[in-house]
Amino acid sequence: MTNHKEILRLKKLGLSNAEIAAACCCGRNTVTRTLKRASETGLNWTRVQSMSLEEVYSKLFPGSEDRVQYRMPDYEQIHREMQKSGVTLSLLWAEYCDQCRAAGELPYQSTQFNKYYADYVSKTKATMHLEHKPGETMQVDWAGQTAGITDTDTGELIPAYLFVAVLPCSGYAYVEAFQDEKQEAWISAHVHAYQFFGGATRILTPDNLKTGVIRNTRDDTVINKTYRELSEHYGTAIIPARPRTPKDKAFVEGSVGVVSTWIIAALRNQQFFSLTELNEAVSEKLYAFNHKPFQKREGSRAAAFEEEKPFLLPLPAAPFELALWKVATVQYNYHVSVDKQNYSVPYSTLSRKWMCA
């Protein structure tokens, strides 16, 4: 089901119809139709913020019935089949039609089938030069290599993981080391990156790791709840990179490699005994990285960032705070226990489970 509520939220952020379509995994015609109906019915993000998806749909399209849906072919599988000798699009379309009829679904006609395949090849196989607008996108990822912290008791080298955030327009980067790659570190890294840049971008492009993106397919994108709350707090939209498509994150992929050289390799002969000590050294190397002159043009990442910074969205009054949720059972004394603290609840909830933050 199309998330009409999310379409209205992203429109309020100022995203284009194409960007909204990419974030909501729907067609641009769907976005255009939704925004037109919202204008006709006087709906906007402020009015629908507290509504459910079903309520928003019923107000946008009262009395409408579900329209007939065509089955979208699996073009990744089709492209693999096309590599085999003797296989043609006509043959694959005929097989696709047979599968649809067997499942009681409607197939696309051959012309539409072929067009969608051409679009798939164009998007996934062609290399395009992307011009990034200032303040539009922040791309994030974990570096593949790790740094090390020496255990003062055992002398063991404990791995530290580097978070990298890049503004592709200027190339300005932020790097911070964490003890793990879990959700708390992932969210904290984003908050620190926004504070470092002094603003937020309209679009956030992460990789498809589970702490941020639960599922990202051609037909459906499910963002982690906490990650989605962070994006709403900073007024940004999350558009994950397509799976197995590093070209979607070319700048951050390239910067990760440079970070590995400038920071991890440069610190390889130094010994650190705490995460704080490591991050101080990382900060020094990061400053040198951002202020290093470009090789093929004048200036540096820091100089280019000064021109980009005015286009960033202002930060909210307070930074995002990570909430940890726990399911607790109400005991016979009408209390729930959270972090060794007891909290009273209504007696009518005895033996029920409560969601606590």
VOSE-249266 format. One record per residue (C-alpha): x, y negated, z negated. Coordinates in steps of 0.05 Angstrom, whole numbers, padded with zeros to 5 digits, always signed. Layout:
// VOSE-249266
XYZ
...
***
This chain:
// VOSE-249266
+00000+00000+00000
+00026-00069+00018
+00046-00110-00043
+00007-00173-00026
+00022-00202-00095
+00097-00198-00082
+00088-00231-00015
+00057-00292-00049
+00113-00293-00101
+00168-00292-00049
+00132-00345-00008
+00132-00391-00069
+00208-00381-00072
+00213-00409-00001
+00233-00346+00036
+00217-00340+00110
+00165-00291+00135
+00220-00246+00162
+00257-00245+00095
+00192-00230+00059
+00177-00173+00107
+00245-00143+00094
+00238-00148+00018
+00167-00118+00018
+00180-00064+00071
+00123-00088+00116
+00115-00121+00183
+00118-00196+00195
+00047-00194+00222
+00025-00167+00154
+00060-00224+00119
+00030-00275+00166
-00040-00246+00158
-00033-00245+00082
-00010-00317+00077
-00065-00340+00124
-00118-00305+00081
-00087-00334+00018
-00091-00404+00048
-00164-00392+00068
-00184-00365+00000
-00143-00416-00040
-00098-00363-00072
-00026-00374-00091
+00026-00342-00137
+00004-00383-00197
-00067-00358-00191
-00051-00285-00178
+00008-00277-00226
-00035-00243-00279
-00076-00201-00230
-00065-00129-00211
-00047-00109-00140
-00118-00083-00129
-00149-00148-00153
-00105-00190-00107
-00123-00145-00047
-00198-00149-00062
-00195-00225-00066
-00155-00231-00002
-00196-00181+00037
-00264-00174+00004
-00306-00116+00030
-00251-00092+00077
-00242-00018+00089
-00176+00019+00096
-00153+00015+00168
-00130+00075+00207
-00055+00087+00196
-00008+00115+00247
+00047+00161+00225
+00116+00130+00231
+00166+00178+00262
+00230+00196+00225
+00278+00160+00272
+00339+00181+00233
+00322+00253+00248
+00303+00236+00319
+00370+00202+00331
+00406+00265+00307
+00365+00307+00354
+00381+00261+00412
+00454+00280+00404
+00438+00351+00424
+00444+00374+00496
+00380+00373+00537
+00339+00335+00485
+00300+00275+00512
+00255+00223+00480
+00196+00251+00519
+00207+00320+00488
+00214+00290+00418
+00151+00249+00428
+00112+00311+00448
+00137+00348+00386
+00120+00287+00343
+00049+00287+00371
+00041+00361+00355
+00064+00349+00283
+00014+00292+00276
-00045+00332+00302
-00027+00390+00256
-00028+00343+00196
-00091+00307+00219
-00054+00241+00231
-00052+00193+00289
+00011+00190+00332
+00038+00129+00368
+00035+00127+00443
+00100+00141+00480
+00113+00068+00496
+00109+00048+00422
+00148+00109+00402
+00205+00091+00449
+00204+00017+00428
+00210+00035+00354
+00268+00081+00370
+00304+00026+00409
+00293-00021+00349
+00322+00032+00303
+00385+00041+00345
+00393-00034+00352
+00388-00046+00277
+00430+00012+00252
+00483+00020+00306
+00496-00049+00335
+00546-00096+00303
+00521-00167+00295
+00556-00230+00272
+00516-00257+00213
+00516-00330+00196
+00500-00340+00123
+00463-00402+00098
+00492-00437+00037
+00461-00415-00029
+00419-00362+00004
+00451-00295-00015
+00492-00264-00071
+00519-00194-00055
+00539-00149-00113
+00574-00082-00122
+00622-00042-00166
+00694-00037-00143
+00714+00033-00123
+00779+00031-00162
+00783+00023-00238
+00829-00015-00284
+00854+00014-00350
+00852+00000-00425
+00901+00035-00471
+00872+00068-00533
+00913+00042-00592
+00904+00107-00631
+00916+00161-00578
+00951+00122-00523
+00899+00148-00474
+00882+00105-00414
+00808+00089-00414
+00778+00068-00347
+00746-00001-00339
+00699-00015-00282
+00700-00080-00242
+00636-00115-00222
+00642-00159-00160
+00593-00213-00138
+00605-00254-00075
+00571-00314-00042
+00580-00295+00031
+00573-00366+00057
+00636-00391+00021
+00666-00324+00002
+00671-00348-00071
+00674-00288-00118
+00662-00269-00190
+00695-00208-00222
+00686-00178-00292
+00709-00113-00324
+00661-00068-00363
+00669-00003-00401
+00616+00032-00359
+00568+00022-00300
+00504+00031-00340
+00444-00015-00337
+00464-00059-00395
+00531-00074-00361
+00497-00083-00293
+00447-00134-00320
+00499-00171-00363
+00545-00176-00303
+00490-00211-00262
+00475-00260-00319
+00549-00277-00325
+00556-00284-00250
+00499-00335-00247
+00531-00374-00304
+00598-00372-00268
+00568-00398-00203
+00525-00449-00240
+00462-00430-00202
+00424-00373-00170
+00414-00353-00097
+00347-00341-00064
+00366-00270-00044
+00403-00216-00083
+00433-00159-00043
+00457-00099-00085
+00478-00030-00065
+00430+00028-00077
+00455+00049-00146
+00401+00075-00194
+00411+00020-00246
+00384-00029-00194
+00345+00008-00140
+00303+00070-00155
+00285+00084-00083
+00301+00050-00017
+00273+00082+00046
+00246+00056+00112
+00175+00056+00084
+00185+00042+00010
+00231+00002-00035
+00225+00011-00111
+00266-00036-00155
+00285-00018-00226
+00236-00052-00274
+00290-00089-00314
+00325-00110-00250
+00260-00137-00222
+00247-00176-00286
+00316-00207-00279
+00301-00228-00208
+00236-00260-00229
+00270-00296-00286
+00320-00328-00239
+00270-00338-00182
+00307-00295-00133
+00286-00237-00087
+00321-00170-00086
+00333-00142-00015
+00378-00080-00023
+00427-00060+00031
+00402-00004+00076
+00428+00064+00054
+00492+00085+00087
+00498+00018+00122
+00557-00021+00093
+00550-00073+00148
+00492-00101+00107
+00543-00119+00053
+00603-00135+00096
+00628-00192+00054
+00623-00157-00013
+00653-00093+00017
+00711-00134+00043
+00719-00172-00022
+00719-00108-00062
+00780-00086-00022
+00814-00153-00032
+00798-00150-00107
+00830-00081-00110
+00894-00112-00083
+00894-00179-00118
+00871-00157-00186
+00877-00082-00199
+00942-00072-00161
+00971-00137-00189
+00957-00115-00260
+00981-00043-00251
+01045-00054-00291
+01011-00091-00349
+00982-00057-00410
+00916-00079-00442
+00889-00057-00510
+00819-00087-00506
+00766-00106-00455
+00773-00179-00475
+00847-00178-00461
+00835-00145-00393
+00782-00195-00373
+00827-00254-00391
+00879-00226-00341
+00824-00213-00290
+00800-00285-00297
+00870-00311-00281
+00876-00268-00219
+00806-00286-00198
+00823-00360-00201
+00883-00348-00157
+00840-00307-00108
+00786-00361-00102
+00838-00417-00093
+00882-00380-00044
+00882-00416+00024
+00845-00384+00081
+00889-00352+00134
+00849-00371+00195
+00818-00438+00174
+00830-00496+00128
+00811-00497+00055
+00798-00442+00005
+00739-00404-00024
+00736-00453-00081
+00734-00513-00034
+00680-00481+00008
+00640-00465-00055
+00639-00539-00075
+00600-00551-00011
+00554-00492-00023
+00540-00504-00097
+00487-00559-00087
+00444-00509-00049
+00440-00460-00107
+00375-00455-00146
+00379-00486-00216
+00387-00437-00273
+00329-00428-00323
+00334-00460-00391
+00355-00394-00424
+00392-00335-00393
+00358-00269-00382
+00358-00223-00442
+00359-00148-00433
+00302-00112-00469
+00313-00040-00489
+00247+00000-00492
+00234+00057-00540
+00173+00102-00550
+00157+00109-00624
+00103+00151-00657
+00060+00118-00711
+00073+00154-00777
+00021+00169-00832
+00042+00106-00870
+00020+00064-00809
+00091+00045-00791
+00138+00056-00732
+00213+00060-00740
+00258+00022-00691
+00334+00016-00704
+00324+00039-00776
+00273-00016-00788
+00200-00001-00804
+00144-00043-00773
+00071-00039-00794
+00017-00027-00741
-00060-00023-00743
-00085+00040-00780
-00128+00059-00720
-00065+00076-00681
-00045+00133-00727
-00006+00188-00691
-00007+00149-00626
+00056+00129-00588
+00078+00056-00584
+00124+00024-00533
+00173-00020-00571
+00224-00070-00545
***
